[in-house]
């Protein structure tokens, strides 16, 4: 189900928002909506990654307490 939603978001973002016939009139999705769709899809991809996004460690040089 989640994969179907992801693929439908991709398809809808690539297609025009509105289209008319005969002499042709096409309207794209607003840029803000395209950016939000891209952010959403990238965040889903990052959440599935098996590696850590950020790792914080404490380094202690040898010879110190």
C-alpha positions in Angstrom: 0.0 0.0 0.0 2.8 2.5 0.9 4.6 1.7 -2.3 1.4 2.4 -4.3 1.0 5.7 -2.6 4.7 6.6 -3.3 4.3 5.7 -7.0 1.1 7.6 -7.4 2.6 10.7 -5.8 5.5 10.5 -8.3 3.2 10.0 -11.2 0.9 12.9 -10.2 3.8 15.2 -9.6 5.1 14.6 -13.1 1.7 15.1 -14.8 0.1 18.5 -15.3 -2.4 19.8 -12.8 -4.8 20.9 -15.5 -5.2 20.3 -19.2 -7.7 21.5 -21.8 -8.5 20.3 -25.3 -8.5 21.5 -28.9 -5.9 24.3 -29.0 -4.2 23.1 -25.8 -3.9 24.6 -22.4 -1.7 23.0 -19.7 -1.1 24.1 -16.2 1.7 22.7 -14.0 1.5 22.0 -10.3 2.7 24.9 -8.3 6.4 24.9 -7.5 5.7 24.7 -3.8 3.7 21.5 -4.2 6.4 20.0 -6.3 9.0 20.8 -3.7 6.9 19.4 -0.9 6.3 16.2 -2.9 10.0 15.8 -3.4 10.8 16.4 0.3 8.2 13.9 1.3 9.5 11.2 -1.0 13.1 11.9 0.0 12.2 11.7 3.7 10.5 8.3 3.2 13.6 7.1 1.4 15.9 8.3 4.2 13.7 6.7 6.9 14.2 3.3 5.2 18.0 3.6 5.1 19.7 1.1 7.4 22.5 3.3 8.4 22.3 6.0 11.1 21.8 9.5 10.0 23.9 11.0 12.8 26.2 9.4 15.2 27.7 11.3 18.2 30.7 9.7 20.0 33.0 10.9 22.7 36.7 10.6 21.7 39.2 10.1 24.6 42.9 10.4 23.6 45.1 7.6 25.0 47.1 8.5 28.2 44.3 10.6 29.7 41.9 9.7 32.5 
